[in-house]
Amino acid sequence: VSHGAIQFTAYEELRKTIVDLKSKGSVTQHQNPDQLLVS
């Protein structure tokens, strides 16, 4: 498994977690999950 694949998997897991938090009414609800990771 390449290092890039590991990074991609970790990114996807983090993104899913943020989306899950959003769906629960998090204070970040108005933001795009991808924008949160960049900031």
NORRASUL-V644142 format. One record per pair of residues at least 12 apart in sequence whose C-alpha atoms are under 10 Angstrom apart, sorted by the first residue. I is the first residue (numbers start at 1). J is the second residue. Records with the same first field share a line. If there is no record, write none. Layout:
# NORRASUL-V644142
I->J, J
This chain:
# NORRASUL-V644142
11->34, 37
14->33, 34, 37
15->32, 33, 34, 36, 37
16->33
17->33
18->32, 33, 34, 36, 37
19->31, 32, 33, 34
20->33
21->33
